[in-house]
């Protein structure tokens, strides 16, 4: 989500984001585009279902609490239709807790968002297992701008240990076929592969991952690991950290819409402790301006980190940098 502690891997991923991250916007971009009418970045979750059981993911706990949900095309259109030229997103992320390609309407969602031109970049993060399928190919045909494939290993043994899945070699072959299809149809989709700095992964494996994919994928990303604010036990945090706490700037520019319609303060809100509304009951613009999220922003400015449980032990905020002095001047947000 943020960046790892190894500075050598903090490489440019996108011009609007801090090096190494696709979560944390650059402070100068936030200041230039921030507004109290609409978020700059939006996560819409097609589904919280998944076909893997990764050891570092709290999704199974999420499903136990919330059930398995699939966002409908009707609801997706309702959300997209709220976005206009004056509130165009910097990035629309089509993922959160689940595997987005399990939603059969995903290509149609991408096509609709592209037709409406509501975002500078339409991006999704996937485990990659379904990319070399008709649905995966339809994503390319629909015009998806950017795809991150979380492989998280260079060796089959590591992959099986982390993902609880034996399909490492098949996955690698499928990704290569997906890239070949992208090139065949002339799609302009950026295809990125990612590995995380788990403490079980030595530097040699990260180097092997780089060597394996550099020149094949468009980008190779290395990120740190966080424990979802304490949700995943016995997980060593290798994400970027800070010796002191400051407000999370994501509260001023991002929202996440869960597959059941609940709107969360951010993509880390796995247990829905930061829900500030529901898209079936209120429009997104109202939720963005309403009292619940404004109270959370004020709590962060007052250093009340446990006001929302998911914020208490989170480290994803670190990579944006300390913007407290600036955020305190944006009274319209609070």
C-alpha positions, 0 to 999 in steps of 0.5 A: 500500500505504501512503500517498503523500508528499502529506499533502493526500491522507491522507483517512479510508478506514476507521475502523481504518486510518491515513488514506489507507491500507487496509494500515496499521492505526492503532497504537491498533487494533493495541494493542487487538486484537493477539493471538498466536493469529491475525492481525488482517488476512489476504490470501488470493490467489484467483489470481496470474494477471492480464489486464494487464501493468502497468509498476509490478507485479512479477507477471510475475517472480512467475509465472516463479518460481512458475507460475500458480496458482488457489486452490481452494474447498476450500482457501479453506474450510479457511482460513476454517473456522479463523477463529472469533468469538474471532479474527474478522478486522478485514479479509479481503483477497481479493487479492495479486499477481493479478487476483482476478476471474479465479478463477471461484469468487471469488463463492462464496468471498465468499458463504462468508466472509460466511456464516461472518461471519469478518471485519469487512470483506471487501475486494478490490482489482481492476483493474476490467476484469471488474467489469461481467460476470456474475462481477462482479455475483455479487460484489455479490450475494454481499455483498462489503463493499468494493471498490477499483478501481485505475484509476491514471489520469484520461487514456487516454494515461496509462492505456495507458502504465502498464497496457499496455492500451487499454481506458480508456474501456470500463473507465470505462463498466463501472465506472459500470455496476457502480455502477448495478447495486450501487444497483439491487439495494440492495447495501451495497458500498463502491466506491472508485476509486484513483490512485497518485502516479506521477512521470509523473502531474502534479497536474492529472491527480490533480485531474482524477481527483478531479473525475471520480469524486467523487460517483460512486464512494463514495471516491476514494483517492490513494496513493504508489508503492513499487517492491516492495523494488527489484523494479521498476526505474526507478520513482520511490518516492512512497510515504510515507518515513521518515528512520530505520528501525523494525520493520514492525508488519505482522509482528505483525498480518497474513499473506498466503496465496498462491494456491499455499498458501504463507503469506507475511509480508505482501502485498508478498512478491512473490518468496516470500522471506518464506514462513513455512509452507504452508496445505496442511501446517500450519494457519494458527494454527500458522504464526502462532505458529511459529518462522519468523515469530517469528525474522523479528519478532525480526530487525526488533526487532534492526534486521536488515532484510535478514534477509528480502530483501523487507524490505530496501528496503521502505517500506510499514511507514512509515505505521503509525508507530514501534511498536518500544517497544510491540512489544518488550513483546509477548514472546509473539510472539517 
